Amino acid sequence: MSRNFTKVSQAIRQRTICGLFVICAGLAFLAGPGEARGTVVAEGDGFKLTQAEVEEFQRFVERGPFKSSEKEYQRVALQVKLFVLEAKALGLDSDDGMSVASGEEPLPRQIELFNRYAKKLVSDYEVSDLAIESFYRAHPETMTGPLDDALKEEIRNKILRAKAPHLLRETFKRLKEKYHVRVLIPAPEGGVQ
Amino acid sequence: MRLYAAMTGLLVLLVAAGAGVVPAAAESPENASQVKPQPDVPLIYAQELLDEKIWPEAKLRQAFSRYWTLRQKGDLEGMFALEAPYFREMVPFGRYRNYLLMQGGNTKIQEVVLVHFAKKSPYCYDIGTYLEVVDPAGKRRKITVIDRWVQAGGEWYHVVRNPMFFPETG
């Protein structure tokens, strides 16, 4: 009786070990793509951008009607990363009590900081009086009133709306140099997924 | 929902930023003006009413002549410097360059014939011209252009008015 019990016990142990091995193998298999997602695709002074972050960004964007290419998602994820670093350096994260002491910020928070920095960039940009005057005088058909402060502000905002995309692009270029960005694994070229 | 709206705004901004991207080489001044020195483009007055006296200021005539001479020489960067300051703020040089190249950048201007002169304000004039051009095939043809010029800060500048290409500047 006791011998039979031992045999049964050994068999159960073997099956358990076998089962554990299968589970471990399965986990190892599943860990493969996960590891890929954790791969650093770009890095620079004081930061790393992982494939998981790029994919998280992609999922976030694709909740809406927009889709883009892998290359574009990587580029914009990198831009968000750099703008967040600058936003923090300027203390734009410290006025609402949402500051995270350490570690990675959640994506919605990163986007909030990105927007704050982008807004500051644009609002701090100085549009010259010459640009405003030339716009006013070049449009006599629509600019009929005097060039008072309100109209100057209206023209300034119009110029800034057009200027903003170029300003952000130039700033991104500058920050890539400032943070010595290296793209380790460029996303593949190609159209919208 | 609010976050999604913020994200939408972000994307529109970034996509718009990407739309104006041109290769770095295209921005290079070296690429814009590598032509041999040529004489100024001839300015011809087409009607009896149009002569040297039509110019309200010598500076406008100089700027106008310089602009079309630069165009004749293919000096796109030089032309950009003569565009109105607000336009240079709103439109990057690469996009302006692409626009000019699509607007007959490969044609050779032989002469600029002034046919119309309209004062819109003391600081703004519309100047109608025929451009005598020769295309790469050697074919001679005329192009009608109405140029706007604006004075700001004591200087005269060219005004690009093309709502199809540059709707934001209108």
Interface residues (C-beta under 8 A of the other chain):
Chain A: F60 V61 R63 G64 F66 S68 E72 V76 Q79 P108 I111 E112 F114 N115 A118 V127 S128 L130 A131 I132 E133 S134 F135 R137 A138 H139 P140 E141 I155 K158 I159 R161 A162 K163 A164 P165 H166 L168 R169 F172
Chain B: L3 Y4 A6 M7 T8 G9 L10 L11 L13 L14 V15 A16 A17 G18 A19 G20 V21 A84 P85 Y86 F87 R88 E89 M90 V91 P92 K120 S121 Y123 C124 R148 V150 Q151 A152 G153 Y157 V159 E168 T169 G170
